[in-house]
């Protein structure tokens, strides 16, 4: 198998450096992508069902695709155009309304250049953090009873159940929590809870407790674009709920690549104080 370095033009390529912190996880991800074998993926294979312009390119302005029951189909490979929400999930708010203990730990993490963030140890970017990594897209697969989000980074996945079940009453805390969704018109509303308190909401380190409840509102206004308005509600960490509205671009005619964190050199090179 040819394993020489190649220019990757797939889901994980463009904007590899945009918004990434190149200490720690940023460098690890960058080096991984730069040395992926050429045979690792379907780089230019046309995605079936994609509307095309006259020159054969994907028509990203085409109408929103629909499922058999008339709901918007959110399926596709999506990527944020930049890393601003990874650098500060609260950028839309100016700053998150933190309680004193949370503000203190956030300032400590930020002042230490985010040394010790979970991804240094191959632990997850969680919810909604995993969606904000510009170098690592995610794939949504929509079925009648659930939606799966496949994250390229570390091969993590998340399930959103849309079969009417409630959130679990006393779940074992999890990195990605537990998610249920319902449709309000053309918007998928997702409620998530049951998180552990180990993940960070962004790279600088906005904290949360196990009381965290996240509401997401997904909209697909046309074929090539997705929006997610995320509301963070954790009364043990923040004085009130706060929100961020993230936009994603569709990556057609490509696939996710395998990104296993199996030779981590991140921690020893992390910069901090």
C-alpha positions in Angstrom: 0.0 0.0 0.0 1.3 3.4 -0.9 1.9 5.3 2.3 3.8 8.3 1.1 2.5 11.8 2.2 -0.3 13.1 0.0 -2.4 16.2 -0.2 -5.6 15.3 1.4 -8.7 16.8 -0.2 -11.3 15.0 1.8 -13.5 15.7 4.7 -10.6 16.5 7.0 -8.5 18.7 4.7 -9.3 22.3 4.0 -9.1 24.6 7.0 -6.9 22.1 8.9 -5.2 25.0 10.6 -8.1 27.4 10.7 -9.1 28.0 14.3 -7.0 25.0 15.6 -4.7 25.4 18.6 -1.4 24.0 17.2 -0.2 23.0 20.6 -1.5 19.7 21.7 -4.4 18.2 19.8 -4.1 20.6 16.9 -0.6 19.4 16.0 -1.6 15.8 16.5 -4.6 16.1 14.1 -2.5 18.1 11.6 0.3 15.5 11.5 -2.3 12.6 11.2 -4.0 14.2 8.2 -0.8 15.1 6.4 0.4 11.4 6.5 -2.8 9.5 5.7 -2.2 6.8 3.0 -3.6 7.7 -0.4 -5.8 4.6 -0.4 -7.5 5.5 2.9 -10.7 6.9 1.5 -13.0 7.7 -1.5 -11.8 11.2 -2.2 -13.7 12.1 -5.4 -16.4 9.4 -5.6 -19.8 11.1 -6.5 -22.3 11.0 -3.6 -25.5 9.4 -4.9 -28.5 11.6 -5.0 -26.6 14.8 -5.0 -28.1 17.5 -7.3 -25.6 18.9 -9.8 -25.0 22.1 -11.7 -24.4 22.1 -15.4 -20.6 21.6 -14.9 -21.2 18.5 -12.7 -20.4 20.1 -9.4 -22.7 19.6 -6.4 -25.4 22.2 -6.3 -25.2 23.3 -2.7 -28.0 25.9 -3.3 -30.5 23.2 -4.3 -33.7 22.6 -2.2 -33.5 20.8 1.1 -33.8 17.0 0.6 -36.7 15.3 2.3 -37.3 11.9 3.8 -40.3 9.7 2.8 -42.4 11.2 5.5 -41.7 14.8 4.4 -39.2 15.7 7.0 -35.9 17.5 6.1 -33.2 14.9 5.7 -30.1 16.0 7.7 -27.9 13.3 6.3 -24.5 14.3 5.0 -21.0 15.1 5.9 -20.7 18.5 7.6 -17.9 20.8 8.7 -17.8 24.2 10.4 -16.1 26.8 8.1 -13.8 28.0 10.9 -12.9 27.2 14.4 -14.3 30.3 16.3 -16.7 28.2 18.4 -13.9 25.8 19.3 -11.9 28.7 20.5 -14.9 30.2 22.4 -18.3 28.6 22.3 -19.7 31.8 23.9 -18.5 34.1 21.2 -22.1 35.0 20.2 -22.7 36.1 23.8 -19.5 37.9 24.3 -18.8 35.7 27.3 -20.7 33.0 29.2 -22.5 34.1 32.4 -20.4 32.0 34.7 -20.7 31.5 38.4 -17.6 32.5 40.4 -16.2 29.0 40.7 -16.6 28.4 37.0 -15.1 31.7 36.0 -12.1 30.9 38.2 -11.5 27.5 36.6 -12.0 28.9 33.1 -9.5 31.7 33.7 -7.0 29.2 35.1 -7.4 26.9 32.1 -7.2 29.7 29.6 -4.2 31.2 31.4 -2.5 27.9 31.2 -3.0 27.7 27.4 -5.6 25.0 27.9 -2.9 22.5 29.0 -4.7 19.4 30.2 -7.7 19.6 28.0 -9.3 16.1 27.4 -8.2 15.7 23.8 -4.6 15.8 24.9 -5.2 12.3 26.3 -7.3 11.1 23.4 -10.5 11.8 25.4 -13.5 13.2 23.5 -14.5 16.6 22.3 -18.0 16.0 23.4 -21.3 17.9 22.9 -21.4 20.4 21.2 -17.6 20.7 21.2 -17.1 17.9 18.7 -19.1 19.7 16.1 -16.9 22.8 16.3 -13.5 21.2 15.2 -12.9 22.7 11.8 -10.3 20.0 11.0 -12.6 17.1 11.8 -16.1 16.9 10.1 -19.0 14.7 11.2 -21.4 12.6 9.3 -25.2 12.5 10.0 -27.2 9.4 9.1 -30.9 9.9 9.5 -33.3 6.9 9.9 -37.0 6.9 10.9 -36.2 6.1 14.6 -32.8 7.7 15.3 -30.0 9.8 13.9 -26.4 8.8 14.1 -23.6 11.4 14.2 -20.3 9.9 13.2 -17.3 12.1 14.2 -14.2 11.7 12.2 -12.0 12.6 15.2 -11.2 9.5 17.2 -14.0 7.6 15.4 -16.5 8.7 18.0 -20.3 8.4 17.5 -23.4 9.8 19.0 -27.1 8.7 18.8 -30.1 10.9 18.8 -33.3 8.9 19.2 -36.4 10.2 17.5 -38.7 7.3 18.3 -40.6 9.1 21.1 -38.6 7.7 24.1 -37.9 10.0 27.0 -34.5 10.9 28.3 -33.3 8.3 30.9 -34.2 9.1 34.5 -31.0 8.1 36.2 -28.3 7.5 33.5 -24.7 6.6 34.1 -22.9 9.8 33.2 -21.4 9.7 29.7 -19.1 11.9 27.6 -21.7 12.4 24.9 -24.7 12.2 27.2 -28.1 10.9 26.1 -30.1 12.5 23.3 -33.7 12.5 22.1 -35.2 14.5 19.3 -38.5 15.6 17.9 -39.6 17.7 14.9 -41.1 21.1 15.3 -42.0 21.9 11.7 -38.7 21.7 9.7 -36.6 22.0 12.8 -35.2 19.0 14.7 -35.1 19.9 18.4 -32.7 17.7 20.4 -32.6 17.5 24.2 -29.5 16.0 25.8 -28.5 15.3 29.4 -26.7 12.7 31.5 -23.3 14.1 30.8 -20.2 13.5 32.9 -18.4 16.6 34.2 -15.0 15.8 32.5 -15.5 17.3 29.1 -14.8 20.9 28.2 -17.4 22.9 26.2 -14.5 24.4 24.0 -10.8 24.3 23.8 -10.1 27.1 26.3 -12.1 25.2 28.9 -15.7 26.5 29.6 -16.6 24.0 32.3 -19.9 22.3 33.2 -21.3 19.9 35.8 -23.4 16.8 35.5 -26.4 19.1 35.7 -25.8 20.2 32.2 -28.8 20.1 29.8 -28.2 21.0 26.1 -30.9 21.9 23.6 -30.0 21.9 19.9 -32.2 23.1 17.1 -31.0 21.8 13.7 -32.2 23.3 10.4 -31.2 22.6 6.9 -32.2 25.6 4.8 -30.9 24.2 1.5 -29.0 21.2 0.2 -25.5 22.5 1.2 -26.0 24.1 4.6 -26.9 23.1 8.1 -27.5 25.3 11.2 -27.5 24.3 14.8 -28.6 26.7 17.6 -27.2 25.3 20.8 -28.4 26.4 24.3 -26.4 25.6 27.3 -28.3 25.2 30.6 -26.4 24.3 33.7 -27.6 26.2 36.8 -24.7 24.8 38.8 -22.2 26.5 36.5 -23.9 29.4 34.8 -26.3 32.1 36.1 -28.6 31.6 33.1 -28.9 29.7 29.9 -26.8 30.9 26.9 -26.6 30.1 23.3 -24.5 29.8 20.1 -25.6 29.4 16.5 -23.3 27.3 14.5 -23.3 27.0 10.7 -22.0 24.0 8.7 -21.1 23.4 5.1 -21.8 20.1 3.3 -18.8 18.2 2.0 -20.0 16.3 -1.0 -18.3 13.5 -3.0 -16.0 12.4 -0.2 -16.0 10.3 2.9 -14.7 10.4 6.5 -11.3 9.0 7.2 -10.2 6.8 10.0 -8.8 8.9 12.8 -7.8 6.6 15.7 -5.9 8.1 18.5 -3.5 5.2 18.9 0.0 6.8 19.1 -0.6 9.9 21.1 2.4 12.2 21.5 0.2 15.2 22.5 0.8 15.4 26.2 4.5 15.6 26.1 4.5 18.5 23.6 1.6 20.4 25.1 2.5 24.0 25.9 1.4 25.4 29.3 2.5 27.2 32.4 
